[in-house]
Each structure stands twice: as C-alpha cells, then as structure tokens.
Amino acid sequence: MRRTLSVLLTMLLTCATLVTPARATDSREVTYDRYSLMVDGRRVVLQAAEFHYFRLPSPRLWRDVLEKFKAAGFNAVSLYFSWAYHSPKSGVYDFTGVRDVDRLLRMASEAGLYVIARPGPYINAESSGGGLPAWVKTVPGRARSSESGYQAAYREWLHHINPIIARHQITEGGPVILYNAENEYQVNTDAAYMQDIQDQARADGIDVPITTNDCCDGGSWSSTWATGPGAVQIPGIDDYPQSFECANPGLWGPWGEGLTERLRDDIPVFAAEYQAGAIDVGNAGYDKCRELTGPAFMKYFYKNNLVTTGATMFSYYMGYGGTNWGWLAQPNDVYTSYDYGAPITEARRLTPKYDEFKRQGYFLQAVTPLAKTDPIAAPPVDNPALTTVARANPDTGTQFVLVKHADRAATSTDAATLDWAGHRVPVQVKGRDAHVLVAGYDLGGQRLTLSTSEIMTHAAIGGRDVAVLYGTSGSPGATLLRYGSEPRVTVLDGRVTSTYSGGDLRLDYTHDGLARLLVTGGGRRPLLLLIGTDAEAASFWRTDTASGPVLVRGTDLVRAASVNHGTMRLTADVAAAGEVEVFAPPAAHRLRIGGDDVRVTRTSSGSLLGSTRPPGPAPLPALTGWRAHAESPEAQPGFDDSRWTVADRTTTTSPHPPKTLPVLYADDYGYHYGNVWYRGHFTATGAETTIDLNAITGLRGNYLVWLNGRYLGSAVGGVQADSGDQWTPPNPDPGPGHFAIPSGLLKPGADNVIAVLVANMGHNDDWIADDLRFKQPRGLVGASVGGTPITWRIQGAAGVDPVRGGLNNGGLYGERTGWHLPTYPDKSWRLQSANPAATPLTPGVTWYRTSFRLDLPENRDVPVGLRFGGEPSPAYRVQIFLNGWNVGQYGGDIGPQKDFSLPAGLLTEHGTNTLALAVTAEQPVPAGPGPISLFAYGNVRVD
Ligand code: GAL
C-alpha cells in the first residue's frame, strides 16, 4: 500500500512538473473571462493610455511621461511600435539610443504599468506610411496582405520586434499583458494575413492574449470570427465619438454615443482605442482639441461607457501625443505637433483633462468590485429630466449607478430624489455631467450603504480608513455608512449633518471646498472622510510605500513616497508655493520633499501640513548672432552631379505607371524621406518652349524649378486624392507644372540642365489597405521638354544618420553637407545684423545658424520651446534643426503652429546648443521668418 502511494505521488509530481513548466520566479499568468482580465487569478480593470515613444526621442523623458501616467491612476500604457522608425531599409533594424524599446519596456515596468504591445505591422497613428517603412512601397505584393513580397517584409519586422516584446511579457516577469495584432484591419481584407501575424507572434514566444482594435464600431473581428481564420482572442473596438472637428469644440457626440459594444460572451468588453484627444484636421490648434475632448466629454462619455456596457478594458488615445519630428508625419492630417489635445501636453504639462483622468482612474483602481458586474434594474429618480443606469457585482452585491441627463444634449442643472436601497437621497446633474454612485460596498473596514458623492479613492492608513469622496461644487450629497451601534462623528471642517437610524449613519452636506469628518466607534476602525468638490479631489495624489498607501494633498505631481525613521519622503513636482498635506502612517512626523525639509504641523485630521517652496526663475537667453548662407548650388548648370544616382529605370513595382520614362520615383532609388533633387540634362534643339512636369509631394508640398541656373518658378505637388483608390481611378495629371522657357535661356546644341527640388511631405497611410494610396510615388512622375530626350540624376539624403535615424534628413545640400550639425564650422557665414526676419529671401534654400548657452537650474523641469513671432509667409517653409535633430517645420501653410518643442535630451540643458534653419522660398519674400525666441512652457521643481 505504502509503495503504491509513493508511486502515485511520484507520478503526480511528474505530471505537475509537466503541466507547470519552470518559469521565472515572478512570472505570472494572464487569463480572462466575460468580465475582465485576470493576472494570476486576480481581476484587473485595465486603464491604459497610449504613448508613442517615437514621438519623444528622448528616453529620459519617457520615464517622466510614464510616471505621470501612473500618478493619474493608469495601470497600463499602450505602445505602438513603429516599423518605419526602426528600419531605414530592408534587412536593416536599429533598436539603440532613442530606439531602445527594451529600455522603454523596462521603464514601463519600473513605473508600475502594464503594457499593451502594438507592433502592427501596420499602426496608422497619422505616421508616415501608417508605420510601414517607405521601402515597403517598392516591395512587390500588396501591403497589409498575405502576398509573398509583403509577407517576407513584415515577417522580418515581426522577428525583430516580437522577441523584444516576448521577453518583457508578464509570463516572463515583465509588464506586457496583451499583444495587439494589426490595426483596424477589416476581416474581409485578408484573414490569412491576420492569422499569420498571430502565428509568427506565437512562434516568437508571445504567450499573452492577442487582441485587435476594430474600427468604427465595425465589430469586424466579433463573434462571427471567434473561430474563423485570423480571429484573435480579445477583439476590441475603437471609438471617437467627438470627431476630429476641433474648430467646433461645442460638438457633443457627432460620431455616436461612444458605447463600446460587447463583441462576444466569453471575453471582456474592450475599448481598444477610446478618444482622449483629436488630430487637428482643421488647423484649429490643439487647445481647441483639448476643449472638444475636455473634462465634460470625459465625465459623460467615459462613465456612460463604464456603466452602460460594463467594459473593464480601456485604452485611451492619446495619454501623451508628442511631436512629429523629422519626417515622421503622414502628410494629410497632421503637422509637426502631435499634442493631440491629450491630458498631458506635448511639453509634458498636466491639464484639467489629467485631473479628470485622475478622478476616474483612482476610482477604478480603488473600487475593485467594478471588475465583475452585470446589468441590474436601476433605482428610479423622480425627475424625468434625469435617468439612471445600474450594474452590480454578483459576488459582493456592490452596485454602481450612473446618474445623467435623460437627454444627452441637455445642459441644464437638474435635481432629483433617488430612491435607492430603501433610502431617498438627493442627486443633481449639472449640464453634461454624469456621476457613478456606489452602494453596498466594503470600503476598507467600513460598510458603505450608499453615497451620492463619487468615490475617488480610499486607503487604510495607520489603522484607520481614509476616503476621498467628491461631487460637483454646490451640489447636495448624502453618504450612508452602516454601523453596529451609533458611532461618534466629529466634523473637523465644513458643514455636515449626521443622523443615525436603523443601523445607518447618514451624512448630509453640500459639496463645497473640502469637508472633513472623523467617525469613530460603532464597532469599526476609525474613518477619516474627506468630501470635496471636483477641484479638491484633483488635488489628491495616492502612492504606495513599503509601509502602505499614502495620500498627499497638494504639490503638482507625486511620483513616489517612502517612510523611513519617522520621515516621509516625497518625490514630487512643485510649480508654485502652496499647501502640502500628507496622510501617512502616524510614525511619520517629518516631511522631506526631494532635498528640502518641509516644516510641518500635525492637523486635527491626523495629517502633516506644510508648505512647498516655489521654483526660482529660469531665464532663457535671447537668440542673437545669426549667420546666414545661401545654398541650392544644385540649381547651377556647372554643379558636379556625376556622383548622383542615375535615374534610368524603365519599370517600377508601383501600381502607378509613370507618365513619362524613365521612372523618376524617389522611393525606387532608395530616397524615402525629405527633399530630393533632380538634375535633367538635355541637348536642346532650340525649339523647346516649355518644361512640363508632374510631381507628387503629399499635401502641402511644392517643387521648385530652374533651367540653366535661372529660377523658373514653383508648383504645388500632387496629393493623396490624386492616387485614386479601389473606387476612383488615379488622376492622370497629378501636381502639374508648366514652365515657359524664357527667350535666350536655351543653349541649342549644347548641354542644358533642368534642376528640380521636390519636397516629400511624408507617405500616405494605408488605412484602407489599398496599394494605390499607400504606394503613391513621391518625386517627379512625369517630365518633358518638348519631346527632347532628357537624362536624369537624382539625389536625396546622403545616408542614414546613425543617431537620429532615417527619418531625420532629406536631400538638401546643407543636410548632405552637415550644415544642420552642431559641429559644422559656420564662422565664414555672413553675420546677420539681427535675426532672419531682418533680411529678404530669394527663391531657393537659405540656411541660418546660431548657438546659445543654457545652464538651467538643477532638479528643475523647464521645457523649452522655439517661438516664431509674426505671421509666416506661405511662400517659404522652414525646417528647424536643434543640435542636428530635425524638430519640425514652420510656415508654408503647413499648419497653425508657431511654437516648437525642444525636448531635453536633444536640448543640452547645461552647455551650448546649435539651431539651424533651412528656409526654402518659392518666390522672393521681403523678410525671413521670425522674430525668433526661446520660451519656457513651464518651470517646475522636480525633487
Ligand atoms: C484610429 C487609429 C489610430 C489613429 C486614430 C486617430 O483609427 O487606429 O492609429 O490614427 O484613429 O488619431
């Protein structure tokens, strides 16, 4: 018998080792059911925001953004990985420096955030080619399909990026919780492609659930595709209910109610991309986009989505937008700034939208029964202007009631009595506000019967519960708590009345400032109740220490805290003097913020109260000493182009046949980003009268033409609309330009030189998976000079900048010669009396350079920007280089932007910086750009 048992035991143990492979000690498992994701069986409400590391080429600022996400109550970050950003040409991949995504994933883990990894291959994101490298345009086989040429290309990318993601998965002890395949890919396009992306991921070691984001409420990968080829484990939906019409910020859900549909019964409801800002398609400026998608929208739409659909997986697009530096932007919808009107601005400043995310995010993290709810009958209100929707957790009975206007467009303030759980309590909805109220909830050691205030957070601190509740300023509130016997209520601050009956302590009040109450006795541990307005609630930060959670009121951001030998240490940002109050374990009696000891007193709330020290000034220097130099030597007939690439191809993989031969498409000669030069030589008969060209540049692009050194003029380049698509044929005459040859300029019987500078504003995206659009060429697509044969040479970027990458430079002479680099010796250049605005411009390219020294105070975040005063002329466009980094484009009707971010890291905060401007004028202009100055977006102590 004993022997049999031991054999059985050995067998069991062997089986156990077989089914549970050895894993890293801190490895965990991700599972899910119809309610939520689970990590090692614990339910998680996923609250993610999108971040594009490629739009912030400064790894140390990644940490800042990620910490700001965490401090807003996000528990995850959604990351697109841009193929184009890492691969300048087939077979070449770079994951170093600003492309070090391994470091990015480590930082996300250090910040305490899960990661939704979104490596495409297609990502859209208003990025050039939608994230497909431009070299993919020259690959045979339809992009975003399973056709062989493209398949080889995307597999190459996946086999580079997947292993990096794989080693950071939760199952390996890392932060990656989900893997998103493709982007808004329609099921009827090519399911085999969708399947192969997943097969490659699995083969590369991806073992977390695979998701996808469906566009436009399409439900493309929904229930019918649960098992079909290409089906993913958790399809989600993208929702942009406010549209992108930033010029009209009063809009209210023009693109729908924004309710994320339940796609299947076996998976959670996943809001894969939920609108948290907008692209500025109408050039209204991002502040308007922030208004369009501001706190009012967030309160109504996000809370409505939460309670009406029961979604537990959210990813908000964008949490931080960043910058389309270099040639990162797709040409059709965006300009240099990709601020997006997000909760965190391009210069990493926090906005009122951040406050609203914090109020909602803290709630989602604190009130865990939210992770598993079913719809229930909602308690009624006695005013038809208002309506209620409710859900409950089937295990705990906790109820969540949404109170909002019945007419979603209503803007009035309406009050009602809510008949709930045997109690009649007042509610009020002001304008487009909406409230999620909770009943039947174990709030730490307390039992919340119900509250018409919203819960922001609560924490057990020093043997008592501390809870922060809030409501619209001036609105009535009632909170009921259950006690075995009548507790003692001490109102420390504000006006609150209390009554005890039937086992419930009822508190009635108006939301006004911050009321404080201490409730003791009644058979429970003490409760400190803080009931504030929205603004008061937003002033709280919650963070965790080894000795438990801590709440801080005040400062501008709390990144971390610790308690040691009686001292509470905060890592916090301070922009102005103000109160700081810490709710910490009683052992803490001293406060230190960064290097500063803060004098504190203990308050009647048991907290430590002190004041913060404001940052000192951080003056910035004036920009003087500009030097100028004309370039465009390529326009001159004697210029030596013998080392340029001969453009003599007669075939192309592009679906667009060239208008004339040879093929002159820049991509076909390996020049993918920025400007390209062409030089065409012909022996004139003398009968030629015009030069007829066609060029495609993408929106807002132009091209400039010279003959034998004489400037003939410019034309507007072809745009996406010229490409046609599956419904419309391509325009046979895109971006035409007809240039009359002035008499006496031709040299009959001799070599004549046409020089053309063509802008490339970026590549169309491939949103509809249509090669006609995506593979629309850039550069010259037709050229004739009365039928006389022309031989062509082409020159684009000189190579790939090893630090800044393939998207930093095009083929301007100055770029090829290093005029944008800090090391370039410019002493021989003409010194300007003042700034570039002081002198007229001639057609062609003129460069300006200056340098300035910075010595910004230590432990300070002073985001610096470059400001162009005055109105830009549509006749010139400026490429801005900071220490060699192409940080943006100004003028030329490119967008409304006048302020350009110079992010720390590219900017030397202690030392010399070089600015270089390449100004391309298409006609004579009386004054150059400017006046140009430096400014600070903020000034914050970061201790
Ligand atoms: C979505 C897309 C994102 C982004 C967004 C608009 O459809 O998935 O990549 O383009 O629209 O900003």
Boltz pocket constraint, residues with backbone or C-beta under 6 A from the ligand:
constraints:
  - pocket:
      binder: B
      contacts: [[A, 123], [A, 124], [A, 125], [A, 126], [A, 183], [A, 184], [A, 215], [A, 238], [A, 273], [A, 278], [A, 279], [A, 317]]
      max_distance: 6.0
